[in-house]
Amino acid sequence: GSFASVSLLDVLEHVWDEREVLDEVHRVLRPGGTVLLTVPRRHCLSMFDPDDVKFRLPRVHRVLYSLRYGRSRYQQRFVDDANAMVGDLARERPDHHNYTIDELLDRLDSAGFEVHTVDAANLLGRQTSVLSLLLPPAARPIMDALTRWDGRMFHQANLFVAGTRK
């Protein structure tokens, strides 16, 4: 009960036990304290989530990642899981989870939070961010402009939630 607010920005989909994390946030947040949370939303392009490439197409992922960052960096991030992570996901996770609104609201409610605000942004943001990595630096301004346009036009890919501890 010590903190006035806790932020979990693109965290929940990476941890092994979502309930354990939410219970800990509830424990450290004072009654009436604010929780801010962002997660990827399940939508029509979720099947192309770039963080799932390592699960769906592991050989393609290995080749592309190794070309961009080097084989030793690939080994360090995705093969040597001594830190209990595979890339940026807990090794026990089968995927980079994309949440429905109802699924996320149910999880927050069962952990003792009252949600006040739900919003969403983008549609192509995750895909364009990966494409930006593969293109030459001169293409970055174009990709940045595409990302800003995507954010203005669509409200699908990322969920933003604000609530309080009950």
DSSP file with accessible surface (Angstrom, degrees, kcal/mol):
  #  RESIDUE AA STRUCTURE BP1 BP2  ACC     N-H-->O    O-->H-N    N-H-->O    O-->H-N    TCO  KAPPA ALPHA  PHI   PSI    X-CA   Y-CA   Z-CA
    1    1 A G              0   0   54      0, 0.0    28,-0.2     0, 0.0    27,-0.2   0.000 360.0 360.0 360.0  31.1    0.0    0.0    0.0
    2    2 A S        +     0   0   92     26,-0.9     2,-0.3    25,-0.1    27,-0.2   0.718 360.0  73.7 -96.6 -24.8    2.9    2.4   -0.5
    3    3 A F  E     -a   29   0A 116     25,-2.8    27,-2.7     1,-0.1    30,-0.1  -0.754  55.3-156.2-104.4 143.2    2.6    3.7   -4.1
    4    4 A A  E    S+     0   0A  51     -2,-0.3    30,-2.7     1,-0.2     2,-0.3   0.760  84.7  10.4 -80.5 -27.0    0.1    6.2   -5.6
    5    5 A S  E     -a   34   0A  67     28,-0.2     2,-0.4   159,-0.0    -1,-0.2  -0.995  57.0-164.8-151.8 153.0    0.5    4.7   -9.1
    6    6 A V  E     -a   35   0A  27     28,-2.0    30,-2.5    -2,-0.3     2,-0.5  -0.995  11.9-156.4-136.9 134.2    2.0    1.8  -10.9
    7    7 A S  E     -a   36   0A  64     -2,-0.4     2,-0.5    28,-0.2    30,-0.2  -0.955  11.3-176.1-115.1 130.6    2.6    1.6  -14.6
    8    8 A L  E     -a   37   0A  17     28,-3.0    30,-2.3    -2,-0.5     2,-0.8  -0.870  13.5-177.5-121.1  89.8    2.9   -1.6  -16.6
    9    9 A L  E    S-a   38   0A 106     -2,-0.5    30,-0.1     1,-0.2    28,-0.1  -0.824  73.4 -25.6 -98.3 106.4    3.8   -0.5  -20.1
   10   10 A D  S    S+     0   0   75     28,-1.3    -1,-0.2    -2,-0.8    29,-0.2   0.920 111.6 110.8  55.1  50.7    4.0   -3.5  -22.5
   11   11 A V    >>  +     0   0   51     27,-0.7     3,-2.6    -3,-0.4     4,-0.7   0.749  52.9  66.9-114.4 -49.1    4.9   -5.8  -19.6
   12   12 A L  G >4 S+     0   0    0     26,-0.4     3,-0.8     1,-0.3    27,-0.1   0.822  96.7  56.6 -54.9 -37.5    2.0   -8.2  -18.9
   13   13 A E  G 34 S+     0   0    2      1,-0.2    84,-0.7    84,-0.1    -1,-0.3   0.580 107.8  51.2 -72.7  -4.9    2.4  -10.1  -22.2
   14   14 A H  G <4 S+     0   0   26     -3,-2.6    76,-2.5    82,-0.1    -1,-0.2   0.601  90.5  91.1-105.0 -16.4    6.0  -10.9  -21.4
   15   15 A V  S << S-     0   0   31     -3,-0.8     3,-0.3    -4,-0.7    74,-0.0  -0.459  71.1-131.3 -89.9 158.0    5.8  -12.3  -17.9
   16   16 A W  S    S+     0   0  153      1,-0.3     2,-0.6    -2,-0.1    -1,-0.1   0.936  98.2  29.2 -69.8 -47.9    5.3  -15.9  -16.9
   17   17 A D     >  -     0   0   65      1,-0.2     4,-1.9     2,-0.1    -1,-0.3  -0.838  61.1-177.3-123.7  97.1    2.5  -15.4  -14.4
   18   18 A E  H  > S+     0   0   22     -2,-0.6     4,-2.7    -3,-0.3     5,-0.2   0.885  86.2  53.4 -59.4 -41.5    0.2  -12.5  -15.1
   19   19 A R  H  > S+     0   0  110      1,-0.2     4,-2.8     2,-0.2    -1,-0.2   0.914 106.7  51.9 -63.4 -41.2   -1.9  -13.1  -12.0
   20   20 A E  H  > S+     0   0  126      2,-0.2     4,-2.0     1,-0.2    -1,-0.2   0.921 111.5  47.2 -62.0 -42.0    1.2  -13.0   -9.8
   21   21 A V  H  X S+     0   0   38     -4,-1.9     4,-2.5     2,-0.2    -2,-0.2   0.940 113.6  47.2 -65.4 -46.1    2.3   -9.7  -11.3
   22   22 A L  H  X S+     0   0    2     -4,-2.7     4,-2.6     1,-0.2    -2,-0.2   0.889 110.5  52.9 -65.2 -36.6   -1.1   -8.2  -10.9
   23   23 A D  H  X S+     0   0   69     -4,-2.8     4,-2.3    -5,-0.2    -1,-0.2   0.898 109.8  48.8 -63.3 -39.2   -1.4   -9.4   -7.3
   24   24 A E  H  X S+     0   0   88     -4,-2.0     4,-2.3     2,-0.2    -2,-0.2   0.907 110.0  50.7 -68.1 -40.2    1.9   -7.8   -6.5
   25   25 A V  H  X S+     0   0   10     -4,-2.5     4,-1.7     1,-0.2    -2,-0.2   0.941 111.2  49.4 -60.7 -43.9    0.8   -4.5   -8.2
   26   26 A H  H  < S+     0   0   46     -4,-2.6    -2,-0.2     1,-0.2    -1,-0.2   0.917 110.0  51.9 -60.8 -41.1   -2.3   -4.6   -6.0
   27   27 A R  H  < S+     0   0  147     -4,-2.3    -1,-0.2     1,-0.2    -2,-0.2   0.910 114.9  39.3 -63.6 -43.3   -0.3   -5.3   -2.9
   28   28 A V  H  < S+     0   0   27     -4,-2.3   -25,-2.8   -27,-0.2   -26,-0.9   0.673  99.2  88.2 -85.8 -15.1    2.1   -2.3   -3.4
   29   29 A L  E  < S-a    3   0A   0     -4,-1.7   -25,-0.2    -5,-0.2     3,-0.1  -0.671  80.1-123.6 -86.2 133.1   -0.6    0.1   -4.6
   30   30 A R  E >   -     0   0A 118    -27,-2.7     3,-2.9    -2,-0.4   135,-0.4  -0.388  44.4 -80.5 -69.2 153.2   -2.5    2.1   -2.0
   31   31 A P  E 3  S+     0   0A  92      0, 0.0   135,-0.1     0, 0.0    -1,-0.1  -0.307 123.8  18.3 -54.4 132.8   -6.3    1.8   -2.0
   32   32 A G  E 3  S+     0   0A  50    133,-1.8   134,-0.1     1,-0.3    -2,-0.1   0.382  96.1 142.7  82.5  -4.1   -7.6    4.1   -4.6
   33   33 A G  E <   -     0   0A   4     -3,-2.9   132,-2.0   -30,-0.1     2,-0.4  -0.252  52.1-107.8 -68.1 158.7   -4.1    4.2   -6.3
   34   34 A T  E     -aB   5 164A  56    -30,-2.7   -28,-2.0   130,-0.2     2,-0.4  -0.719  24.5-164.9 -96.5 135.6   -3.9    4.3  -10.1
   35   35 A V  E     -aB   6 163A   2    128,-2.5   128,-2.3    -2,-0.4     2,-0.4  -0.970   4.9-166.6-114.5 131.1   -2.7    1.5  -12.3
   36   36 A L  E     +aB   7 162A  70    -30,-2.5   -28,-3.0    -2,-0.4     2,-0.4  -0.980  13.6 177.2-115.9 134.7   -1.8    2.3  -15.9
   37   37 A L  E     -aB   8 161A   4    124,-2.7   124,-3.1    -2,-0.4     2,-0.4  -0.998  16.3-172.8-143.5 136.1   -1.4   -0.6  -18.3
   38   38 A T  E     +aB   9 160A  14    -30,-2.3   -28,-1.3    -2,-0.4   -27,-0.7  -0.990  15.9 160.5-126.4 141.7   -0.6   -1.1  -22.0
   39   39 A V  E     - B   0 159A   0    120,-1.6   120,-3.2    -2,-0.4     2,-0.2  -0.973  46.0 -90.4-147.6 159.3   -0.8   -4.4  -23.8
   40   40 A P  E     - B   0 158A   1      0, 0.0    59,-2.8     0, 0.0     2,-0.3  -0.549  45.1-134.7 -71.6 138.8   -1.0   -5.6  -27.5
   41   41 A R  B     -d   99   0B  54    116,-3.5     2,-0.4    57,-0.3    59,-0.2  -0.738  13.5-115.7 -96.4 143.3   -4.7   -6.0  -28.5
   42   42 A R        +     0   0  118     57,-2.4     2,-0.3    -2,-0.3    59,-0.2  -0.645  57.3 139.2 -74.6 127.8   -6.0   -9.0  -30.4
   43   43 A H    >   -     0   0   30     -2,-0.4     3,-1.8    57,-0.1     4,-0.3  -0.862  67.5 -63.9-155.7-171.5   -7.3   -7.7  -33.8
   44   44 A C  T 3  S+     0   0   92      1,-0.3     3,-0.2    -2,-0.3    -2,-0.1   0.715 131.0  40.3 -63.0 -22.8   -7.3   -8.6  -37.5
   45   45 A L  T >  S+     0   0   40      1,-0.1     3,-2.2     2,-0.1    -1,-0.3   0.327  80.7 106.0-107.0   8.7   -3.5   -8.4  -37.9
   46   46 A S  G X   +     0   0   13     -3,-1.8     3,-2.1     1,-0.3    -1,-0.1   0.816  69.1  68.7 -58.2 -30.1   -2.5  -10.0  -34.6
   47   47 A M  G 3  S+     0   0  117     -4,-0.3    -1,-0.3     1,-0.3    -2,-0.1   0.722  97.3  54.7 -63.0 -16.7   -1.5  -13.2  -36.5
   48   48 A F  G <  S+     0   0  123     -3,-2.2    -1,-0.3     3,-0.0    -2,-0.2   0.138  73.4 148.3-101.3  19.3    1.4  -11.1  -37.9
   49   49 A D    X   -     0   0    2     -3,-2.1     3,-2.0     1,-0.2     4,-0.4  -0.349  44.9-144.5 -55.6 118.5    2.7  -10.0  -34.5
   50   50 A P  G >  S+     0   0   21      0, 0.0     3,-1.1     0, 0.0     4,-0.4   0.806  96.3  62.8 -62.4 -25.3    6.4   -9.7  -35.1
   51   51 A D  G 3  S+     0   0   38      1,-0.2     3,-0.2     2,-0.1     4,-0.1   0.636  99.0  56.4 -74.5 -11.1    7.2  -10.9  -31.6
   52   52 A D  G X> S+     0   0    4     -3,-2.0     4,-2.6     1,-0.2     3,-1.3   0.524  80.0  89.5 -93.5  -5.9    5.6  -14.3  -32.5
   53   53 A V  H <> S+     0   0   43     -3,-1.1     4,-3.0    -4,-0.4     8,-0.3   0.905  81.6  59.7 -56.6 -39.7    7.9  -14.8  -35.5
   54   54 A K  H 34 S+     0   0   23     -4,-0.4    -1,-0.3     1,-0.2    -2,-0.1   0.776 113.0  38.2 -62.9 -23.2   10.3  -16.6  -33.2
   55   55 A F  H <4 S+     0   0   75     -3,-1.3    -2,-0.2     2,-0.1    -1,-0.2   0.851 124.3  36.3 -91.0 -42.7    7.6  -19.2  -32.4
   56   56 A R  H  < S+     0   0  132     -4,-2.6    -2,-0.2     1,-0.2    -3,-0.2   0.844 135.4  17.8 -81.1 -38.1    5.9  -19.6  -35.7
   57   57 A L     X  +     0   0   95     -4,-3.0     4,-2.8    -5,-0.3    -1,-0.2  -0.551  69.6 165.8-133.5  68.1    8.9  -19.3  -38.0
   58   58 A P  H  > S+     0   0   69      0, 0.0     4,-2.6     0, 0.0     5,-0.2   0.853  76.7  50.1 -60.5 -36.4   12.0  -19.9  -35.9
   59   59 A R  H  > S+     0   0  194      2,-0.2     4,-2.4     1,-0.2     5,-0.2   0.925 112.5  47.0 -68.3 -42.1   14.4  -20.4  -38.8
   60   60 A V  H  > S+     0   0   70      2,-0.2     4,-2.8     1,-0.2     5,-0.3   0.936 113.1  50.2 -62.1 -45.0   13.3  -17.2  -40.5
   61   61 A H  H  X S+     0   0   23     -4,-2.8     4,-2.9    -8,-0.3     5,-0.4   0.936 110.1  50.0 -59.0 -45.9   13.6  -15.4  -37.2
   62   62 A R  H  X S+     0   0   87     -4,-2.6     4,-2.4    -5,-0.2     5,-0.2   0.938 113.5  45.4 -59.5 -46.1   17.1  -16.8  -36.6
   63   63 A V  H  X S+     0   0   73     -4,-2.4     4,-2.5     2,-0.2    -2,-0.2   0.956 116.9  43.0 -64.3 -51.2   18.3  -15.7  -40.1
   64   64 A L  H  X S+     0   0   77     -4,-2.8     4,-2.0     2,-0.2    -2,-0.2   0.931 117.1  45.9 -64.1 -44.3   16.8  -12.2  -40.0
   65   65 A Y  H  X S+     0   0   29     -4,-2.9     4,-3.1    -5,-0.3     5,-0.5   0.921 113.6  49.3 -65.7 -42.1   17.8  -11.5  -36.5
   66   66 A S  H  X S+     0   0   22     -4,-2.4     4,-1.9    -5,-0.4    -1,-0.2   0.883 110.0  51.6 -65.5 -37.6   21.4  -12.8  -37.0
   67   67 A L  H  < S+     0   0  137     -4,-2.5    -1,-0.2    -5,-0.2    -2,-0.2   0.902 117.6  38.8 -63.8 -39.7   21.7  -10.7  -40.2
   68   68 A R  H  < S+     0   0  107     -4,-2.0    -2,-0.2    -5,-0.2    -1,-0.2   0.901 136.7  12.9 -78.3 -43.6   20.7   -7.6  -38.4
   69   69 A Y  H  < S-     0   0   98     -4,-3.1     4,-0.3    -5,-0.2    -3,-0.2   0.494 109.9 -99.5-116.7  -9.4   22.4   -8.0  -35.0
   70   70 A G     X  -     0   0   27     -4,-1.9     4,-1.8    -5,-0.5    -1,-0.1   0.073  29.9 -90.2 100.6 149.7   24.9  -10.9  -35.5
   71   71 A R  H  > S+     0   0  146      1,-0.2     4,-2.7     2,-0.2     5,-0.2   0.876 122.4  55.1 -64.2 -37.9   24.8  -14.6  -34.6
   72   72 A S  H  > S+     0   0   98      1,-0.2     4,-2.5     2,-0.2    -1,-0.2   0.899 107.7  49.9 -66.5 -36.1   26.4  -14.1  -31.2
   73   73 A R  H  > S+     0   0   97     -4,-0.3     4,-2.4     2,-0.2     5,-0.2   0.903 110.4  50.9 -67.3 -39.0   23.6  -11.6  -30.2
   74   74 A Y  H  X>S+     0   0   26     -4,-1.8     4,-3.0     2,-0.2     5,-0.6   0.950 111.1  48.1 -60.3 -48.5   21.0  -14.1  -31.4
   75   75 A Q  I  X>S+     0   0   77     -4,-2.7     5,-2.8     1,-0.2     4,-1.5   0.921 112.5  49.5 -57.1 -44.9   22.6  -16.9  -29.3
   76   76 A Q  I  <5S+     0   0  115     -4,-2.5    -1,-0.2     1,-0.2    -2,-0.2   0.904 120.2  34.2 -62.9 -43.4   22.7  -14.6  -26.3
   77   77 A R  I  <5S+     0   0   65     -4,-2.4    10,-3.6    -5,-0.1    -2,-0.2   0.828 132.3  21.0 -83.6 -35.6   19.0  -13.5  -26.6
   78   78 A F  I  <5S+     0   0   25     -4,-3.0    -3,-0.2    -5,-0.2    -2,-0.2   0.569 127.9  34.7-118.6 -10.5   17.2  -16.6  -27.9
   79   79 A V  I  <<S+     0   0   75     -4,-1.5     2,-1.1    -5,-0.6    -3,-0.2   0.786 105.9  61.6-109.8 -51.4   19.3  -19.7  -27.2
   80   80 A D      < +     0   0   95     -5,-2.8     3,-0.4     1,-0.1    -1,-0.2  -0.643  59.5 171.4 -79.6 100.6   21.0  -19.0  -23.8
   81   81 A D    >   +     0   0   59     -2,-1.1     3,-2.4     1,-0.2    -1,-0.1  -0.021  31.3 127.4-104.3  34.7   18.1  -18.7  -21.5
   82   82 A A  T 3  S+     0   0   85      1,-0.3    -1,-0.2     2,-0.1    -2,-0.0   0.774  73.5  57.4 -60.0 -24.7   20.0  -18.6  -18.3
   83   83 A N  T 3  S-     0   0  111     -3,-0.4    -1,-0.3     2,-0.3     3,-0.1   0.289 119.9-111.7 -88.9  10.5   18.1  -15.4  -17.4
   84   84 A A  S <  S+     0   0   35     -3,-2.4     7,-2.3     1,-0.2     2,-0.3   0.623  84.2 110.1  70.3  16.5   14.8  -17.3  -17.8
   85   85 A M  E     -E   90   0C  60      5,-0.3     2,-0.6    -5,-0.1    -2,-0.3  -0.905  57.3-155.7-121.7 149.6   14.0  -15.2  -20.9
   86   86 A V  E >  S-E   89   0C  35      3,-3.2     3,-1.6    -2,-0.3     2,-0.6  -0.942  82.7 -47.0-118.5 101.2   13.8  -16.0  -24.6
   87   87 A G  T 3  S-     0   0   11    -10,-3.6     4,-0.1    -2,-0.6    -2,-0.0  -0.617 124.8 -26.0  69.1-114.9   14.4  -12.7  -26.1
   88   88 A D  T 3  S+     0   0   54     -2,-0.6     2,-0.4    -3,-0.1    -1,-0.2   0.158 122.3  89.4-116.7  20.2   12.1  -10.5  -24.1
   89   89 A L  E <  S-E   86   0C   1     -3,-1.6    -3,-3.2     4,-0.1   -74,-0.2  -0.907  86.4-102.2-116.0 145.8    9.5  -13.2  -23.1
   90   90 A A  E >   -E   85   0C   9    -76,-2.5     3,-2.2    -2,-0.4    -5,-0.3  -0.390  37.5-121.9 -58.1 137.0    9.5  -15.5  -20.1
   91   91 A R  T 3  S+     0   0  111     -7,-2.3    -1,-0.2     1,-0.3    -6,-0.1   0.760 109.2  60.9 -61.1 -21.9   10.7  -18.8  -21.4
   92   92 A E  T 3  S+     0   0   84     -8,-0.3    -1,-0.3     2,-0.0    -2,-0.1   0.630  81.8 101.7 -79.4 -12.1    7.5  -20.5  -20.2
   93   93 A R    <   -     0   0   26     -3,-2.2   -77,-0.1   -79,-0.2     3,-0.1  -0.549  58.7-157.6 -75.4 135.9    5.3  -18.3  -22.4
   94   94 A P  S    S-     0   0  103      0, 0.0     2,-0.3     0, 0.0    -1,-0.1   0.591  72.0  -0.4 -86.0 -10.7    4.1  -20.0  -25.6
   95   95 A D  S    S-     0   0   50    -82,-0.1     2,-1.0   -40,-0.0   -43,-0.1  -0.972  77.6 -91.9-162.9 170.7    3.5  -16.7  -27.4
   96   96 A H        -     0   0    1     -2,-0.3   -82,-0.1   -47,-0.1   -44,-0.1  -0.869  62.1-132.3 -92.2  97.7    3.6  -12.9  -27.3
   97   97 A H        -     0   0   25     -2,-1.0     2,-0.5   -84,-0.7   -84,-0.1  -0.260  20.1-159.4 -68.0 137.0    0.0  -12.7  -26.1
   98   98 A N        -     0   0   13    -59,-0.1     2,-0.3    60,-0.0   -57,-0.3  -0.977  20.9-143.0-112.2 126.8   -2.5  -10.3  -27.7
   99   99 A Y  B     -d   41   0B   0    -59,-2.8   -57,-2.4    -2,-0.5     2,-0.2  -0.662   6.5-137.3 -97.9 143.2   -5.5   -9.5  -25.4
  100  100 A T     >  -     0   0   49     -2,-0.3     4,-2.3   -59,-0.2     5,-0.2  -0.570  32.7-114.9 -80.7 159.1   -9.1   -9.0  -26.1
  101  101 A I  H  > S+     0   0   48      1,-0.2     4,-2.9    -2,-0.2     5,-0.2   0.950 116.8  49.3 -61.0 -46.5  -10.6   -6.1  -24.2
  102  102 A D  H  > S+     0   0  115      1,-0.2     4,-2.6     2,-0.2    -1,-0.2   0.899 109.3  52.2 -61.0 -41.3  -12.9   -8.4  -22.2
  103  103 A E  H  > S+     0   0   36      2,-0.2     4,-2.1     1,-0.2    -1,-0.2   0.940 112.8  44.2 -60.5 -46.8  -10.0  -10.8  -21.3
  104  104 A L  H  X S+     0   0    2     -4,-2.3     4,-2.4     1,-0.2     5,-0.2   0.931 113.3  50.3 -66.5 -43.6   -7.9   -7.9  -20.0
  105  105 A L  H  X S+     0   0   48     -4,-2.9     4,-2.6     1,-0.2    -1,-0.2   0.896 109.8  51.4 -62.5 -39.9  -10.8   -6.4  -18.1
  106  106 A D  H  X S+     0   0  107     -4,-2.6     4,-2.6    -5,-0.2    -1,-0.2   0.915 110.1  49.4 -61.7 -43.2  -11.6   -9.7  -16.5
  107  107 A R  H  X S+     0   0   76     -4,-2.1     4,-1.1    -5,-0.2    -2,-0.2   0.911 113.5  45.7 -63.3 -42.7   -8.0  -10.2  -15.4
  108  108 A L  H  <>S+     0   0    1     -4,-2.4     5,-2.2     2,-0.2     3,-0.3   0.921 112.9  50.0 -67.6 -42.3   -7.8   -6.7  -13.9
  109  109 A D  H ><5S+     0   0   89     -4,-2.6     3,-1.8     1,-0.2    -2,-0.2   0.938 109.7  50.4 -61.4 -45.5  -11.2   -7.2  -12.1
  110  110 A S  H 3<5S+     0   0   63     -4,-2.6    -1,-0.2     1,-0.3    -2,-0.2   0.749 107.8  54.8 -68.6 -19.5  -10.2  -10.5  -10.6
  111  111 A A  T 3<5S-     0   0    6     -4,-1.1    -1,-0.3    -3,-0.3    -2,-0.2   0.416 127.7 -97.0 -91.7   0.4   -7.0   -9.0   -9.3
  112  112 A G  T < 5S+     0   0   17     -3,-1.8    54,-2.8     1,-0.3     2,-0.4   0.768  79.0 130.3  95.0  29.7   -8.9   -6.2   -7.5
  113  113 A F  E   < -C  165   0A   1     -5,-2.2     2,-0.6    52,-0.2    -1,-0.3  -0.903  46.8-146.0-117.1 144.9   -8.8   -3.3   -9.9
  114  114 A E  E     -C  164   0A 102     50,-2.9    50,-2.4    -2,-0.4     2,-0.4  -0.946  21.4-141.1-106.0 119.5  -11.6   -1.1  -11.2
  115  115 A V  E     +C  163   0A  42     -2,-0.6    48,-0.3    48,-0.3     3,-0.1  -0.666  27.1 169.7 -85.5 132.6  -11.0    0.0  -14.7
  116  116 A H  E     +     0   0A 104     46,-2.9     2,-0.4    -2,-0.4    47,-0.2   0.695  64.4  32.2-108.9 -32.6  -12.0    3.6  -15.6
  117  117 A T  E     +C  162   0A  81     45,-2.1    45,-2.2     2,-0.0     2,-0.4  -0.997  52.6 177.8-136.4 133.7  -10.5    4.1  -19.1
  118  118 A V  E     +C  161   0A  59     -2,-0.4     2,-0.3    43,-0.2    43,-0.2  -0.996  17.1 157.4-132.2 127.5   -9.9    1.9  -22.0
  119  119 A D  E     -C  160   0A  94     41,-2.5    41,-3.1    -2,-0.4     2,-0.3  -0.901  19.5-155.7-140.3 169.0   -8.5    3.2  -25.3
  120  120 A A  E     -C  159   0A   8     -2,-0.3     2,-0.3    39,-0.2    39,-0.2  -0.967   5.4-166.2-146.2 160.2   -6.6    1.8  -28.2
  121  121 A A  E     +C  158   0A  18     37,-1.5    37,-2.0    -2,-0.3    36,-0.3  -0.986  41.3   4.7-147.8 155.8   -4.2    3.0  -30.9
  122  122 A N  B     -f  155   0D  26     32,-1.5    35,-3.3    28,-0.3    34,-2.4   0.362  35.6-152.8  64.6 168.1   -2.6    2.0  -34.2
  123  123 A L  S    S+     0   0   21     33,-0.2     4,-0.2    32,-0.1     3,-0.2   0.375  93.5  29.6-137.7 -42.5   -3.1   -1.0  -36.5
  124  124 A L  S  > S+     0   0   51      1,-0.1     4,-2.9    22,-0.1     5,-0.3   0.408  85.5 108.1-104.1  -0.7    0.2   -1.3  -38.3
  125  125 A G  H  > S+     0   0   13      1,-0.2     4,-2.0     2,-0.2     5,-0.2   0.858  79.9  46.7 -52.4 -44.1    2.6    0.1  -35.7
  126  126 A R  H  > S+     0   0   46      1,-0.2     4,-1.4     2,-0.2    -1,-0.2   0.912 115.7  45.8 -68.1 -39.6    4.2   -3.2  -34.7
  127  127 A Q  H  > S+     0   0   48     -3,-0.3     4,-2.3     1,-0.2    -2,-0.2   0.915 113.0  48.9 -70.5 -40.9    4.7   -4.3  -38.3
  128  128 A T  H  X S+     0   0    8     -4,-2.9     4,-2.4     1,-0.2    -2,-0.2   0.852 105.9  58.2 -69.4 -30.2    6.1   -1.0  -39.4
  129  129 A S  H  X S+     0   0   60     -4,-2.0     4,-1.1    -5,-0.3    -1,-0.2   0.906 109.4  44.2 -65.5 -37.6    8.5   -0.9  -36.4
  130  130 A V  H >X S+     0   0   53     -4,-1.4     4,-1.2     2,-0.2     3,-0.6   0.929 111.5  53.0 -71.0 -42.4   10.1   -4.2  -37.6
  131  131 A L  H >X S+     0   0   80     -4,-2.3     4,-1.5     1,-0.2     3,-0.6   0.904 103.8  58.3 -58.5 -38.3   10.1   -3.0  -41.2
  132  132 A S  H 3< S+     0   0   16     -4,-2.4    -1,-0.2     1,-0.2    -2,-0.2   0.859 102.1  54.6 -59.2 -36.0   12.0    0.1  -40.0
  133  133 A L  H << S+     0   0   67     -4,-1.1    -1,-0.2    -3,-0.6    -2,-0.2   0.819 110.4  45.7 -67.0 -31.2   14.7   -2.1  -38.6
  134  134 A L  H << S+     0   0   91     -4,-1.2    -1,-0.2    -3,-0.6    -2,-0.2   0.694 101.6  77.8 -87.5 -19.3   15.2   -3.8  -41.9
  135  135 A L  S  < S-     0   0   58     -4,-1.5     5,-0.1     1,-0.1     0, 0.0  -0.497  93.6 -91.1 -88.4 160.0   15.3   -0.7  -44.0
  136  136 A P    >   -     0   0   84      0, 0.0     3,-2.3     0, 0.0     4,-0.4  -0.299  41.0-107.2 -64.8 153.2   18.2    1.7  -44.4
  137  137 A P  G >  S+     0   0   90      0, 0.0     3,-1.7     0, 0.0    -2,-0.1   0.799 116.4  68.6 -53.8 -29.3   18.3    4.6  -42.0
  138  138 A A  G 3  S+     0   0   88      1,-0.3     4,-0.3     2,-0.1    -3,-0.0   0.773  95.1  56.7 -63.0 -22.8   17.3    7.0  -44.8
  139  139 A A  G <> S+     0   0   21     -3,-2.3     4,-2.1     1,-0.2     3,-0.5   0.588  81.0  92.2 -83.6  -9.5   13.9    5.4  -44.8
  140  140 A R  H <> S+     0   0   97     -3,-1.7     4,-3.0    -4,-0.4     5,-0.2   0.882  79.8  54.4 -57.3 -43.7   13.2    6.1  -41.2
  141  141 A P  H  > S+     0   0   84      0, 0.0     4,-2.2     0, 0.0    -1,-0.2   0.900 109.7  49.2 -59.4 -35.5   11.5    9.5  -41.7
  142  142 A I  H  > S+     0   0  122     -3,-0.5     4,-2.3    -4,-0.3    -2,-0.2   0.934 112.8  46.5 -66.8 -44.6    9.0    7.8  -44.1
  143  143 A M  H  X S+     0   0   11     -4,-2.1     4,-2.4     2,-0.2    -1,-0.2   0.889 111.0  52.5 -66.6 -37.5    8.4    5.0  -41.6
  144  144 A D  H  X S+     0   0   74     -4,-3.0     4,-2.3    -5,-0.2    -1,-0.2   0.915 109.5  49.1 -62.7 -42.3    7.9    7.5  -38.8
  145  145 A A  H  X S+     0   0   44     -4,-2.2     4,-2.5    -5,-0.2    -2,-0.2   0.907 110.5  51.1 -64.1 -40.0    5.4    9.4  -40.8
  146  146 A L  H  X S+     0   0   61     -4,-2.3     4,-2.7     1,-0.2    -2,-0.2   0.914 109.5  50.5 -62.5 -41.7    3.5    6.1  -41.6
  147  147 A T  H  X S+     0   0   47     -4,-2.4     4,-2.2     2,-0.2    -2,-0.2   0.911 110.6  48.3 -64.0 -42.8    3.5    5.3  -37.9
  148  148 A R  H  X S+     0   0  146     -4,-2.3     4,-1.7     2,-0.2    -2,-0.2   0.928 112.7  48.6 -64.0 -42.5    2.0    8.7  -37.0
  149  149 A W  H  X S+     0   0  104     -4,-2.5     4,-2.2     1,-0.2     5,-0.2   0.933 109.8  52.6 -60.8 -45.0   -0.6    8.4  -39.7
  150  150 A D  H  X S+     0   0    0     -4,-2.7     4,-2.4     1,-0.2   -28,-0.3   0.904 107.5  52.2 -57.5 -42.7   -1.5    4.9  -38.5
  151  151 A G  H  < S+     0   0   23     -4,-2.2   -29,-0.3     1,-0.2    -1,-0.2   0.847 112.3  45.0 -65.1 -33.6   -2.0    6.3  -34.9
  152  152 A R  H  < S+     0   0  166     -4,-1.7    -1,-0.2    -3,-0.2    -2,-0.2   0.840 119.4  40.5 -76.5 -34.0   -4.4    9.0  -36.2
  153  153 A M  H  < S+     0   0  105     -4,-2.2     2,-0.3    -5,-0.2    -2,-0.2   0.809 113.5  43.2 -87.6 -33.1   -6.4    6.7  -38.4
  154  154 A F     <  -     0   0   66     -4,-2.4   -32,-1.5    -5,-0.2   -31,-0.1  -0.867  44.0-172.6-124.1 153.2   -6.7    3.5  -36.4
  155  155 A H  B     +f  122   0D  95     -2,-0.3   -32,-0.1   -34,-0.3   -34,-0.1  -0.564  62.3  89.5-138.4  67.8   -7.5    2.5  -32.8
  156  156 A Q        +     0   0   76    -34,-2.4   -33,-0.2    -2,-0.1   -34,-0.2   0.701  65.3  58.5-129.6 -45.3   -6.9   -1.3  -32.8
  157  157 A A  S    S+     0   0    2    -35,-3.3  -116,-3.5   -36,-0.3     2,-0.4   0.778  99.2  42.5 -82.7 -30.9   -3.5   -2.7  -32.0
  158  158 A N  E     -BC  40 121A  25    -37,-2.0   -37,-1.5   -36,-0.3     2,-0.4  -0.969  67.5-146.5-123.5 131.4   -2.5   -1.5  -28.6
  159  159 A L  E     -BC  39 120A   1   -120,-3.2  -120,-1.6    -2,-0.4     2,-0.5  -0.792   8.4-165.9 -95.2 137.7   -4.7   -1.3  -25.5
  160  160 A F  E     -BC  38 119A  82    -41,-3.1   -41,-2.5    -2,-0.4     2,-0.4  -0.991  13.0-178.9-122.0 124.1   -4.3    1.5  -22.9
  161  161 A V  E     -BC  37 118A   9   -124,-3.1  -124,-2.7    -2,-0.5     2,-0.4  -0.978  12.4-172.9-130.0 138.0   -6.1    1.0  -19.6
  162  162 A A  E     +BC  36 117A  23    -45,-2.2   -46,-2.9    -2,-0.4   -45,-2.1  -0.989  22.9 142.8-127.0 136.9   -6.3    3.1  -16.5
  163  163 A G  E     -BC  35 115A   2   -128,-2.3  -128,-2.5    -2,-0.4     2,-0.3  -0.898  36.0-116.4-154.9-175.7   -7.9    2.0  -13.3
  164  164 A T  E     -BC  34 114A  29    -50,-2.4   -50,-2.9    -2,-0.3     2,-0.3  -0.933  31.4-100.5-131.7 157.2   -7.7    2.1   -9.5
  165  165 A R  E       C   0 113A  53   -132,-2.0  -133,-1.8  -135,-0.4   -52,-0.2  -0.614 360.0 360.0 -74.2 130.4   -7.1   -0.4   -6.7
  166  166 A K              0   0  120    -54,-2.8  -133,-0.1    -2,-0.3    -1,-0.1  -0.387 360.0 360.0 -72.1 360.0  -10.4   -1.4   -5.1
